[in-house]
Amino acid sequence: MEYKFSDRVSNLKPSAIREIFKYAADPEVVSLSAGNPSPEAFPAKEIAEISAKVLSENPISVLQYSVSEGYTPLRQHLLEYMKNEHNTGNDNDDILITTGAQQIMDLCTKALVNEGEKIIVEAPSFIGSLNTFRSYNAKLVGVTVEPDGMNTAELEQALIANPDTKFIYTIPNFQNPSGVTMSLEKRKKVYELAKKYNVLIIEDNPYGDLRYSGEYVPNIKSFDTDGIVIYAGSFSKVISPGIRVAYTICPKPIFQKLVVCKQGNDVHTNIWSQYICDEFITKYDFNAHLEMLRKTYTKKAQFCMDLLDKYCKPAITYNKIDGGLFIWCDLPENVDMTEFCKKAVLNKVCVVPGNAFLTDDSSVCHSFRINFSTPTDEQLEKGIKILGKLANEL
């Protein structure tokens, strides 16, 4: 039988990162390609305690259907936490609990974007969000990421050239894949431009709590007085990605549409997982847990950068990071990045080619992304030593 697919998916390709995972499954391969938290980061004991308690005392509360908006105590606690800790959210906003932050991108695109309309994204940007936007036949417009965030002059030109832009998608803290943090000045400028050209902003912030150094920079949503910012937060990097719990704080009219879209998607987010998150952030010392994560990743990030300095100069360069889980590495222009990544796989090291994060993955790119949170120190040293040898030979 000849299978005919919808226009929405006929041109979609498998995620480059997921394809690389096939190689990474080989136990001899050092995977620097995943975005997984460190095995040390999971509060497994606490999650077991919370689960055992609710299943023995009130099991039906986490086994029965629930409301689409999310577990009410978690919604209330998150609104209070984000307001008190980050000045994020106001009386004109509401909060929806979602099945991972990826669902926020899906629901927003479904609710806001018609086929052929534009979405402005950072270049490079997170491949998962890019593929979600593509699945709705949105047209992607890339704006260069500089060491302090999105190029705002280029952003304004993109807004002028694309009056049918529906929203700007940005990861302002420790951006995936570049590791860049957007300056406060640029955050304010991005907000001003969105307001001037009447477009929304999706502020995706899964890594904001993982700052190792430098000063805290306020969320864009914290100065949203015009109802134009949709904030996306997640528990994937601070509790567990497997539980699939995220949340969006957004203007109430948008919230209402997202709820309707979610009802047609998965009815509601896993209530058991929501209960675990709520208990963990309210009954345990969540701030102490975050501090433990920061110490863990500070050590791993510095070790990774020390290895890059030791084994990879001068062929591989990178910008130092202040947080997050990724380092963006640059090769000399005369080195074929795709060929380098293929040779790395043949030498039992996986990295992600940089063009996977661009709006056009056939564009010329001389960069690749590595993740340092998942491998052991021994694996990290082995992998980076191989990368340095390959790069300097090429």
C-alpha positions as a Markdown table, in Angstrom:
| # | Residue | x | y | z |
|---|---|---|---|---|
| 1 | Met | 0.0 | 0.0 | 0.0 |
| 2 | Glu | 1.2 | 3.5 | -0.7 |
| 3 | Tyr | 0.9 | 5.7 | 2.4 |
| 4 | Lys | 0.0 | 9.3 | 1.9 |
| 5 | Phe | 0.9 | 11.6 | 4.8 |
| 6 | Ser | -0.6 | 15.0 | 5.7 |
| 7 | Asp | 1.1 | 18.1 | 4.4 |
| 8 | Arg | 2.0 | 18.9 | 8.1 |
| 9 | Val | 4.3 | 15.9 | 8.5 |
| 10 | Ser | 5.3 | 14.8 | 5.0 |
| 11 | Asn | 8.5 | 17.0 | 5.1 |
| 12 | Leu | 9.4 | 16.4 | 8.7 |
| 13 | Lys | 12.6 | 14.6 | 9.5 |
| 14 | Pro | 13.5 | 12.6 | 12.6 |
| 15 | Ser | 15.2 | 14.6 | 15.3 |
| 16 | Ala | 19.0 | 14.6 | 14.7 |
| 17 | Ile | 19.6 | 14.2 | 18.4 |
| 18 | Arg | 17.2 | 11.2 | 18.7 |
| 19 | Glu | 19.0 | 9.6 | 15.7 |
| 20 | Ile | 22.3 | 10.1 | 17.3 |
| 21 | Phe | 21.0 | 8.3 | 20.4 |
| 22 | Lys | 21.0 | 5.1 | 18.4 |
| 23 | Tyr | 24.8 | 5.3 | 18.2 |
| 24 | Ala | 25.0 | 6.4 | 21.8 |
| 25 | Ala | 23.2 | 3.1 | 22.9 |
| 26 | Asp | 26.5 | 1.3 | 22.2 |
| 27 | Pro | 28.1 | 1.0 | 25.6 |
| 28 | Glu | 31.5 | 1.7 | 24.0 |
| 29 | Val | 30.4 | 5.1 | 22.7 |
| 30 | Val | 30.9 | 8.2 | 24.9 |
| 31 | Ser | 27.7 | 10.2 | 24.4 |
| 32 | Leu | 28.2 | 13.9 | 24.7 |
| 33 | Ser | 25.0 | 14.4 | 22.7 |
| 34 | Ala | 22.2 | 14.0 | 25.2 |
| 35 | Gly | 20.6 | 16.8 | 27.2 |
| 36 | Asn | 19.9 | 14.6 | 30.2 |
| 37 | Pro | 20.4 | 15.6 | 33.8 |
| 38 | Ser | 23.2 | 14.0 | 35.8 |
| 39 | Pro | 22.4 | 10.6 | 37.4 |
| 40 | Glu | 23.3 | 12.3 | 40.7 |
| 41 | Ala | 20.6 | 14.9 | 40.2 |
| 42 | Phe | 17.5 | 12.9 | 40.8 |
| 43 | Pro | 15.8 | 13.0 | 44.2 |
| 44 | Ala | 14.8 | 9.3 | 43.9 |
| 45 | Lys | 14.5 | 8.7 | 47.7 |
| 46 | Glu | 12.1 | 11.6 | 48.2 |
| 47 | Ile | 10.0 | 10.7 | 45.1 |
| 48 | Ala | 9.7 | 7.1 | 46.5 |
| 49 | Glu | 8.6 | 8.4 | 49.9 |
| 50 | Ile | 6.0 | 10.7 | 48.3 |
| 51 | Ser | 4.7 | 8.0 | 46.1 |
| 52 | Ala | 4.5 | 5.4 | 48.9 |
| 53 | Lys | 2.7 | 7.8 | 51.2 |
| 54 | Val | 0.0 | 8.8 | 48.7 |
| 55 | Leu | -0.6 | 5.3 | 47.4 |
| 56 | Ser | -1.1 | 4.0 | 50.9 |
| 57 | Glu | -3.2 | 6.8 | 52.2 |
| 58 | Asn | -5.1 | 8.2 | 49.3 |
| 59 | Pro | -4.4 | 6.3 | 46.1 |
| 60 | Ile | -7.5 | 7.3 | 44.2 |
| 61 | Ser | -6.4 | 10.9 | 44.3 |
| 62 | Val | -3.5 | 10.2 | 41.9 |
| 63 | Leu | -5.1 | 7.3 | 40.0 |
| 64 | Gln | -8.3 | 8.9 | 38.9 |
| 65 | Tyr | -9.0 | 11.4 | 36.1 |
| 66 | Ser | -8.3 | 15.0 | 36.9 |
| 67 | Val | -8.9 | 18.5 | 35.6 |
| 68 | Ser | -7.2 | 19.8 | 32.4 |
| 69 | Glu | -5.8 | 23.0 | 34.0 |
| 70 | Gly | -3.7 | 20.9 | 36.4 |
| 71 | Tyr | -3.5 | 19.8 | 40.0 |
| 72 | Thr | -4.9 | 22.8 | 41.9 |
| 73 | Pro | -2.4 | 22.9 | 44.8 |
| 74 | Leu | 0.5 | 22.7 | 42.4 |
| 75 | Arg | -0.9 | 25.5 | 40.3 |
| 76 | Gln | -1.4 | 27.7 | 43.4 |
| 77 | His | 2.0 | 27.0 | 44.8 |
| 78 | Leu | 3.8 | 27.6 | 41.5 |
| 79 | Leu | 2.0 | 31.0 | 41.0 |
| 80 | Glu | 3.0 | 32.0 | 44.5 |
| 81 | Tyr | 6.6 | 30.7 | 44.1 |
| 82 | Met | 7.1 | 32.4 | 40.7 |
| 83 | Lys | 5.6 | 35.7 | 41.9 |
| 84 | Asn | 7.6 | 35.8 | 45.2 |
| 85 | Glu | 10.9 | 34.4 | 43.8 |
| 86 | His | 11.0 | 35.9 | 40.3 |
| 87 | Asn | 8.3 | 38.6 | 40.1 |
| 88 | Thr | 6.7 | 36.5 | 37.3 |
| 89 | Gly | 2.9 | 36.5 | 36.7 |
| 90 | Asn | 0.2 | 39.0 | 37.6 |
| 91 | Asp | -3.6 | 39.1 | 38.1 |
| 92 | Asn | -4.1 | 39.0 | 34.3 |
| 93 | Asp | -2.3 | 35.7 | 34.0 |
| 94 | Asp | -3.2 | 32.1 | 34.7 |
| 95 | Ile | -1.2 | 28.9 | 34.9 |
| 96 | Leu | -1.6 | 25.6 | 33.0 |
| 97 | Ile | 0.3 | 22.4 | 33.9 |
| 98 | Thr | 1.5 | 20.6 | 30.8 |
| 99 | Thr | 3.1 | 17.3 | 29.8 |
| 100 | Gly | 6.6 | 18.7 | 29.5 |
| 101 | Ala | 7.6 | 22.1 | 28.1 |
| 102 | Gln | 7.4 | 20.6 | 24.6 |
| 103 | Gln | 3.6 | 20.5 | 24.9 |
| 104 | Ile | 3.6 | 24.2 | 25.7 |
| 105 | Met | 5.2 | 24.8 | 22.3 |
| 106 | Asp | 2.7 | 22.5 | 20.6 |
| 107 | Leu | -0.4 | 24.0 | 22.3 |
| 108 | Cys | 0.8 | 27.6 | 21.6 |
| 109 | Thr | 1.5 | 26.9 | 17.9 |
| 110 | Lys | -1.8 | 25.1 | 17.5 |
| 111 | Ala | -3.7 | 27.9 | 19.2 |
| 112 | Leu | -1.9 | 30.9 | 17.7 |
| 113 | Val | -0.3 | 30.1 | 14.4 |
| 114 | Asn | -2.0 | 29.5 | 11.0 |
| 115 | Glu | -0.2 | 27.6 | 8.2 |
| 116 | Gly | 2.4 | 29.8 | 6.5 |
| 117 | Glu | 2.6 | 32.4 | 9.3 |
| 118 | Lys | 6.0 | 33.3 | 10.8 |
| 119 | Ile | 7.7 | 32.4 | 14.0 |
| 120 | Ile | 11.0 | 34.2 | 14.8 |
| 121 | Val | 13.5 | 32.0 | 16.5 |
| 122 | Glu | 17.0 | 32.3 | 17.7 |
| 123 | Ala | 19.7 | 30.9 | 15.4 |
| 124 | Pro | 20.7 | 28.4 | 16.7 |
| 125 | Ser | 17.7 | 27.2 | 18.8 |
| 126 | Phe | 16.3 | 24.1 | 20.5 |
| 127 | Ile | 15.6 | 21.4 | 17.8 |
| 128 | Gly | 12.5 | 20.1 | 19.7 |
| 129 | Ser | 10.7 | 23.4 | 19.5 |
| 130 | Leu | 11.8 | 24.0 | 15.9 |
| 131 | Asn | 10.3 | 20.6 | 14.9 |
| 132 | Thr | 7.1 | 21.4 | 16.7 |
| 133 | Phe | 6.7 | 24.7 | 14.9 |
| 134 | Arg | 7.5 | 23.0 | 11.6 |
| 135 | Ser | 4.8 | 20.4 | 12.2 |
| 136 | Tyr | 2.1 | 23.1 | 12.0 |
| 137 | Asn | 3.6 | 24.4 | 8.7 |
| 138 | Ala | 4.8 | 27.6 | 10.3 |
| 139 | Lys | 7.6 | 29.4 | 8.5 |
| 140 | Leu | 10.7 | 29.9 | 10.7 |
| 141 | Val | 12.8 | 33.0 | 10.6 |
| 142 | Gly | 16.2 | 32.8 | 12.3 |
| 143 | Val | 17.9 | 35.6 | 14.2 |
| 144 | Thr | 21.6 | 35.3 | 15.1 |
| 145 | Val | 22.5 | 34.6 | 18.7 |
| 146 | Glu | 25.4 | 36.7 | 19.9 |
| 147 | Pro | 27.4 | 36.2 | 23.2 |
| 148 | Asp | 24.8 | 38.3 | 25.0 |
| 149 | Gly | 21.7 | 37.0 | 23.3 |
| 150 | Met | 19.6 | 37.6 | 20.2 |
| 151 | Asn | 20.9 | 40.3 | 17.8 |
| 152 | Thr | 18.2 | 42.9 | 18.4 |
| 153 | Ala | 18.9 | 45.0 | 15.2 |
| 154 | Glu | 18.5 | 41.8 | 13.2 |
| 155 | Leu | 15.4 | 41.0 | 15.1 |
| 156 | Glu | 13.8 | 44.3 | 14.2 |
| 157 | Gln | 14.6 | 43.8 | 10.6 |
| 158 | Ala | 13.0 | 40.4 | 10.7 |
| 159 | Leu | 9.9 | 41.8 | 12.3 |
| 160 | Ile | 9.7 | 44.5 | 9.6 |
| 161 | Ala | 10.2 | 42.0 | 6.8 |
| 162 | Asn | 7.7 | 39.5 | 8.3 |
| 163 | Pro | 4.5 | 41.4 | 9.4 |
| 164 | Asp | 2.7 | 38.1 | 9.8 |
| 165 | Thr | 5.0 | 37.0 | 12.6 |
| 166 | Lys | 2.9 | 35.5 | 15.5 |
| 167 | Phe | 5.5 | 35.2 | 18.2 |
| 168 | Ile | 9.2 | 35.4 | 19.0 |
| 169 | Tyr | 10.7 | 32.2 | 20.6 |
| 170 | Thr | 13.6 | 32.7 | 23.0 |
| 171 | Ile | 15.5 | 30.7 | 25.6 |
| 172 | Pro | 17.2 | 33.6 | 27.4 |
| 173 | Asn | 19.0 | 31.6 | 30.2 |
| 174 | Phe | 21.9 | 29.3 | 29.3 |
| 175 | Gln | 20.4 | 28.8 | 25.9 |
| 176 | Asn | 20.1 | 25.4 | 24.3 |
| 177 | Pro | 22.3 | 24.8 | 22.3 |
| 178 | Ser | 24.6 | 27.8 | 22.6 |
| 179 | Gly | 24.8 | 28.2 | 26.4 |
| 180 | Val | 24.4 | 32.0 | 26.0 |
| 181 | Thr | 22.5 | 34.1 | 28.5 |
| 182 | Met | 20.6 | 37.1 | 27.2 |
| 183 | Ser | 21.6 | 40.4 | 28.9 |
| 184 | Leu | 19.0 | 42.5 | 30.7 |
| 185 | Glu | 19.4 | 45.3 | 28.2 |
| 186 | Lys | 18.5 | 42.9 | 25.3 |
| 187 | Arg | 15.6 | 41.3 | 27.2 |
| 188 | Lys | 14.1 | 44.8 | 27.5 |
| 189 | Lys | 14.8 | 45.5 | 23.9 |
| 190 | Val | 13.2 | 42.2 | 22.7 |
| 191 | Tyr | 10.1 | 43.1 | 24.8 |
| 192 | Glu | 9.9 | 46.6 | 23.4 |
| 193 | Leu | 10.2 | 45.3 | 19.8 |
| 194 | Ala | 7.5 | 42.7 | 20.5 |
| 195 | Lys | 5.2 | 45.4 | 21.8 |
| 196 | Lys | 6.0 | 47.8 | 18.9 |
| 197 | Tyr | 5.3 | 45.2 | 16.3 |
| 198 | Asn | 2.3 | 43.6 | 18.1 |
| 199 | Val | 3.7 | 40.1 | 18.4 |
| 200 | Leu | 3.9 | 37.7 | 21.4 |
| 201 | Ile | 7.0 | 36.3 | 23.1 |
| 202 | Ile | 7.4 | 32.7 | 24.3 |
| 203 | Glu | 10.1 | 32.7 | 27.0 |
| 204 | Asp | 11.3 | 29.2 | 27.4 |
| 205 | Asn | 13.2 | 28.8 | 30.7 |
| 206 | Pro | 14.1 | 25.2 | 31.6 |
| 207 | Tyr | 17.6 | 26.0 | 32.8 |
| 208 | Gly | 17.1 | 29.3 | 34.8 |
| 209 | Asp | 17.6 | 27.7 | 38.2 |
| 210 | Leu | 21.0 | 26.2 | 37.1 |
| 211 | Arg | 23.1 | 29.3 | 37.4 |
| 212 | Tyr | 26.7 | 28.6 | 38.5 |
| 213 | Ser | 28.2 | 32.1 | 38.3 |
| 214 | Gly | 27.4 | 35.7 | 37.4 |
| 215 | Glu | 24.4 | 37.7 | 38.5 |
| 216 | Tyr | 20.7 | 36.7 | 38.2 |
| 217 | Val | 18.9 | 38.3 | 35.3 |
| 218 | Pro | 15.2 | 38.9 | 35.6 |
| 219 | Asn | 12.8 | 37.0 | 33.4 |
| 220 | Ile | 11.3 | 38.9 | 30.4 |
| 221 | Lys | 7.9 | 37.9 | 31.9 |
| 222 | Ser | 8.7 | 39.9 | 35.0 |
| 223 | Phe | 8.3 | 43.2 | 33.2 |
| 224 | Asp | 5.3 | 42.1 | 31.1 |
| 225 | Thr | 2.7 | 44.8 | 31.7 |
| 226 | Asp | 1.1 | 44.4 | 28.3 |
| 227 | Gly | 0.1 | 40.7 | 28.3 |
| 228 | Ile | 2.5 | 39.7 | 25.5 |
| 229 | Val | 4.7 | 37.1 | 27.2 |
| 230 | Ile | 4.0 | 33.4 | 27.5 |
| 231 | Tyr | 6.4 | 32.0 | 30.1 |
| 232 | Ala | 7.4 | 28.3 | 30.0 |
| 233 | Gly | 8.9 | 26.6 | 33.1 |
| 234 | Ser | 9.7 | 23.0 | 33.7 |
| 235 | Phe | 10.6 | 20.4 | 36.3 |
| 236 | Ser | 12.6 | 18.3 | 33.8 |
| 237 | Lys | 16.0 | 19.7 | 34.8 |
| 238 | Val | 15.4 | 20.3 | 38.5 |
| 239 | Ile | 13.4 | 17.2 | 39.5 |
| 240 | Ser | 13.1 | 14.6 | 36.7 |
| 241 | Pro | 12.5 | 14.7 | 32.9 |
| 242 | Gly | 10.7 | 11.3 | 33.1 |
| 243 | Ile | 7.8 | 12.7 | 35.1 |
| 244 | Arg | 7.0 | 15.1 | 32.3 |
| 245 | Val | 5.7 | 18.1 | 34.2 |
| 246 | Ala | 6.0 | 21.7 | 33.0 |
| 247 | Tyr | 3.9 | 24.8 | 33.3 |
| 248 | Thr | 3.1 | 28.0 | 31.4 |
| 249 | Ile | 2.1 | 31.3 | 32.9 |
| 250 | Cys | 0.3 | 33.3 | 30.3 |
| 251 | Pro | -2.4 | 35.9 | 29.7 |
| 252 | Lys | -5.9 | 34.5 | 30.6 |
| 253 | Pro | -7.4 | 34.6 | 27.1 |
| 254 | Ile | -4.4 | 32.6 | 25.8 |
| 255 | Phe | -4.7 | 30.2 | 28.8 |
| 256 | Gln | -8.3 | 29.5 | 28.0 |
| 257 | Lys | -7.5 | 28.5 | 24.5 |
| 258 | Leu | -4.5 | 26.4 | 25.6 |
| 259 | Val | -6.8 | 24.5 | 28.0 |
| 260 | Val | -9.2 | 23.6 | 25.2 |
| 261 | Cys | -6.4 | 22.5 | 23.0 |
| 262 | Lys | -5.0 | 20.3 | 25.8 |
| 263 | Gln | -8.3 | 18.7 | 26.3 |
| 264 | Gly | -8.1 | 17.4 | 22.7 |
| 265 | Asn | -4.5 | 16.4 | 23.2 |
| 266 | Asp | -4.1 | 14.4 | 26.4 |
| 267 | Val | -7.0 | 15.5 | 28.6 |
| 268 | His | -4.7 | 16.3 | 31.5 |
| 269 | Thr | -1.1 | 16.0 | 32.7 |
| 270 | Asn | -0.2 | 12.9 | 34.7 |
| 271 | Ile | -1.8 | 13.6 | 38.1 |
| 272 | Trp | 0.6 | 11.4 | 40.0 |
| 273 | Ser | 3.6 | 13.3 | 38.6 |
| 274 | Gln | 2.0 | 16.6 | 39.5 |
| 275 | Tyr | 1.4 | 15.5 | 43.0 |
| 276 | Ile | 5.0 | 14.5 | 43.4 |
| 277 | Cys | 6.2 | 17.9 | 42.2 |
| 278 | Asp | 3.8 | 19.7 | 44.5 |
| 279 | Glu | 4.9 | 17.7 | 47.6 |
| 280 | Phe | 8.5 | 18.0 | 46.7 |
| 281 | Ile | 8.5 | 21.8 | 46.4 |
| 282 | Thr | 6.3 | 22.4 | 49.5 |
| 283 | Lys | 7.2 | 19.6 | 52.0 |
| 284 | Tyr | 10.9 | 19.1 | 51.2 |
| 285 | Asp | 13.7 | 21.7 | 51.0 |
| 286 | Phe | 13.5 | 22.6 | 47.4 |
| 287 | Asn | 16.0 | 25.4 | 47.6 |
| 288 | Ala | 18.6 | 23.1 | 49.2 |
| 289 | His | 18.0 | 20.7 | 46.3 |
| 290 | Leu | 18.5 | 23.4 | 43.8 |
| 291 | Glu | 21.8 | 24.4 | 45.5 |
| 292 | Met | 22.9 | 20.8 | 45.3 |
| 293 | Leu | 22.2 | 20.7 | 41.6 |
| 294 | Arg | 24.2 | 24.0 | 41.1 |
| 295 | Lys | 27.2 | 22.6 | 43.0 |
| 296 | Thr | 27.1 | 19.3 | 41.0 |
| 297 | Tyr | 26.9 | 21.1 | 37.6 |
| 298 | Thr | 29.4 | 23.8 | 38.6 |
| 299 | Lys | 31.9 | 21.1 | 39.1 |
| 300 | Lys | 31.0 | 19.2 | 36.0 |
| 301 | Ala | 30.9 | 22.3 | 33.8 |
| 302 | Gln | 34.3 | 23.5 | 35.0 |
| 303 | Phe | 35.8 | 20.1 | 34.5 |
| 304 | Cys | 34.5 | 20.0 | 31.0 |
| 305 | Met | 35.9 | 23.4 | 30.1 |
| 306 | Asp | 39.3 | 22.5 | 31.6 |
| 307 | Leu | 39.4 | 19.4 | 29.4 |
| 308 | Leu | 38.5 | 21.5 | 26.3 |
| 309 | Asp | 41.4 | 23.9 | 27.2 |
| 310 | Lys | 43.7 | 20.9 | 27.8 |
| 311 | Tyr | 43.0 | 18.7 | 24.8 |
| 312 | Cys | 41.2 | 20.8 | 22.1 |
| 313 | Lys | 43.1 | 24.0 | 21.6 |
| 314 | Pro | 43.7 | 25.6 | 19.1 |
| 315 | Ala | 41.3 | 23.7 | 16.8 |
| 316 | Ile | 38.2 | 23.9 | 19.0 |
| 317 | Thr | 37.1 | 27.1 | 20.7 |
| 318 | Tyr | 34.1 | 27.8 | 22.9 |
| 319 | Asn | 32.5 | 30.5 | 25.0 |
| 320 | Lys | 32.5 | 29.9 | 28.8 |
| 321 | Ile | 29.1 | 29.4 | 30.3 |
| 322 | Asp | 27.5 | 30.6 | 33.5 |
| 323 | Gly | 24.9 | 27.8 | 33.8 |
| 324 | Gly | 22.9 | 25.2 | 32.0 |
| 325 | Leu | 24.0 | 21.9 | 30.6 |
| 326 | Phe | 25.6 | 22.7 | 27.2 |
| 327 | Ile | 28.7 | 24.1 | 25.6 |
| 328 | Trp | 28.7 | 25.3 | 22.0 |
| 329 | Cys | 32.0 | 24.5 | 20.3 |
| 330 | Asp | 33.4 | 26.1 | 17.2 |
| 331 | Leu | 35.7 | 24.5 | 14.6 |
| 332 | Pro | 37.9 | 26.4 | 12.1 |
| 333 | Glu | 36.1 | 27.4 | 8.9 |
| 334 | Asn | 38.3 | 25.1 | 6.9 |
| 335 | Val | 37.1 | 22.0 | 8.8 |
| 336 | Asp | 34.0 | 20.3 | 7.6 |
| 337 | Met | 31.8 | 20.1 | 10.7 |
| 338 | Thr | 29.6 | 17.3 | 9.4 |
| 339 | Glu | 32.6 | 15.2 | 8.5 |
| 340 | Phe | 34.1 | 15.9 | 11.9 |
| 341 | Cys | 30.9 | 14.7 | 13.7 |
| 342 | Lys | 30.8 | 11.5 | 11.5 |
| 343 | Lys | 34.5 | 10.8 | 12.3 |
| 344 | Ala | 33.7 | 11.3 | 16.0 |
| 345 | Val | 31.0 | 8.7 | 15.9 |
| 346 | Leu | 33.4 | 6.3 | 14.2 |
| 347 | Asn | 35.8 | 7.0 | 17.0 |
| 348 | Lys | 33.1 | 6.2 | 19.6 |
| 349 | Val | 32.1 | 9.8 | 20.6 |
| 350 | Cys | 28.7 | 11.3 | 19.9 |
| 351 | Val | 28.2 | 15.1 | 19.6 |
| 352 | Val | 25.3 | 17.0 | 17.9 |
| 353 | Pro | 26.1 | 18.8 | 14.6 |
| 354 | Gly | 25.3 | 22.5 | 14.9 |
| 355 | Asn | 23.2 | 22.7 | 11.7 |
| 356 | Ala | 20.6 | 20.5 | 13.5 |
| 357 | Phe | 19.7 | 23.6 | 15.5 |
| 358 | Leu | 19.2 | 26.0 | 12.6 |
| 359 | Thr | 16.0 | 26.9 | 10.7 |
| 360 | Asp | 17.6 | 25.4 | 7.6 |
| 361 | Asp | 19.7 | 22.4 | 8.5 |
| 362 | Ser | 21.5 | 22.5 | 5.1 |
| 363 | Ser | 23.1 | 25.8 | 6.1 |
| 364 | Val | 26.8 | 26.1 | 6.5 |
| 365 | Cys | 27.8 | 25.6 | 10.1 |
| 366 | His | 31.1 | 25.2 | 11.9 |
| 367 | Ser | 29.8 | 24.4 | 15.4 |
| 368 | Phe | 28.6 | 21.5 | 17.4 |
| 369 | Arg | 27.0 | 21.0 | 20.8 |
| 370 | Ile | 28.3 | 18.9 | 23.7 |
| 371 | Asn | 26.5 | 18.0 | 26.9 |
| 372 | Phe | 28.6 | 17.5 | 30.1 |
| 373 | Ser | 25.9 | 16.6 | 32.7 |
| 374 | Thr | 25.3 | 13.0 | 31.8 |
| 375 | Pro | 28.7 | 11.3 | 31.3 |
| 376 | Thr | 31.0 | 10.4 | 34.1 |
| 377 | Asp | 34.3 | 12.3 | 34.5 |
| 378 | Glu | 36.2 | 9.4 | 33.0 |
| 379 | Gln | 33.9 | 9.3 | 30.0 |
| 380 | Leu | 34.0 | 13.0 | 29.6 |
| 381 | Glu | 37.8 | 13.1 | 29.6 |
| 382 | Lys | 38.0 | 10.1 | 27.1 |
| 383 | Gly | 35.5 | 11.7 | 24.8 |
| 384 | Ile | 37.0 | 15.2 | 24.7 |
| 385 | Lys | 40.5 | 13.9 | 24.3 |
| 386 | Ile | 39.3 | 12.1 | 21.1 |
| 387 | Leu | 37.5 | 15.2 | 19.9 |
| 388 | Gly | 40.6 | 17.3 | 20.4 |
| 389 | Lys | 42.8 | 14.8 | 18.5 |
| 390 | Leu | 40.4 | 14.6 | 15.6 |
| 391 | Ala | 40.0 | 18.4 | 15.4 |
| 392 | Asn | 43.7 | 19.1 | 15.5 |
| 393 | Glu | 44.3 | 16.4 | 12.8 |
| 394 | Leu | 41.7 | 17.8 | 10.5 |
